[in-house]
Amino acid sequence: MLDKRGFDLWADDYDKTVGISDEEKTYPFAGYKDVLGSIFQIIVKKQNPTVLDIGFGTGTLTTKLYERGCVIYGQDFSPRMIELAIKKMPDAHLYQGDFTRGLVEPLRHQRYDFIVATYSLHHLTDEQKIEFLRTLQGCLKENGQILIGDVAFETREKLARCREAAGDEWDDEEIYFVADELKSAFPNLSFTQVSYCAGILTLSR
Ligand SMILES: C[S@@+](CC[C@H](N)C(=O)[O-])C[C@H]1O[C@@H](n2cnc3c(N)ncnc32)[C@H](O)[C@@H]1O
């Protein structure tokens, strides 16, 4: 599992490596552009919403939202990722902080129309995911939504099939979402498969 330093080292090449994996339709980023594009389309239907991005990275999604007038908040633990993102969004409210310890103080008191997390929350165990998602639900405005785009599957069986197809490329340290298994904790969770290895999970309050 990459730590803060690992993401710092990856930051300058991140967009390139992700783009190649997406274009070649290989695990883990097959469907990446479509995942971010679908989330973008949902958010821009609302007029100037307030958006929190968890693990915003180089700001690929949030920069587009920022340019469309969204008020952007974010938390990431990699100083280099933050440096790259802030250049593109000088007026965004971007904070450094490890989400395994929850939200940083200034972000806890805001309320958001949308909370997005793309390709970041697979660093949490399933138990940590449930706890963190409950915290995030409490930070939503009425009718707000959490939109998670990631390597994700409807069932454990579908995950196993993808794992087999990915072979040695499969990253055993990442803990991917299995939508059906989260439904007991979040009955209103919905899931859309976007590519053979990526999907979008949607949660309201
Ligand atoms: C694979 S990148 C995804 C970036 C971006 N959301 C995207 O879709 O391209 C994961 C991001 O999450 C951040 N991240 C990973 N674990 C984190 C943690 N425990 N706390 C805060 N940020 C974390 C990394 O620094 C990195 O920027």
The ligand as a Gaussian input file, in Angstrom:
#p B3LYP/6-31G(d) Opt

LIG

0 1
 C       -4.892000       6.932000      -6.759000
 S       -4.875000       8.591000      -6.180000
 C       -6.467000       9.226000      -6.739000
 C       -6.422000      10.707000      -7.017000
 C       -7.688000      11.308000      -7.618000
 N       -8.801000      11.259000      -6.705000
 C       -8.040000      10.658000      -8.934000
 O       -9.153000      10.148000      -9.077000
 O       -7.192000      10.673000      -9.832000
 C       -5.152000       8.449000      -4.439000
 C       -5.023000       9.762000      -3.712000
 O       -5.443000       9.562000      -2.365000
 C       -4.460000      10.088000      -1.486000
 N       -4.472000       9.244000      -0.267000
 C       -4.226000       7.917000      -0.185000
 N       -4.322000       7.507000       1.080000
 C       -4.622000       8.619000       1.813000
 C       -4.840000       8.836000       3.198000
 N       -4.748000       7.847000       4.082000
 N       -5.142000      10.093000       3.608000
 C       -5.236000      11.115000       2.699000
 N       -5.015000      10.965000       1.382000
 C       -4.719000       9.730000       0.939000
 C       -3.141000      10.015000      -2.245000
 O       -2.193000      10.953000      -1.778000
 C       -3.594000      10.295000      -3.672000
 O       -3.563000      11.656000      -3.966000

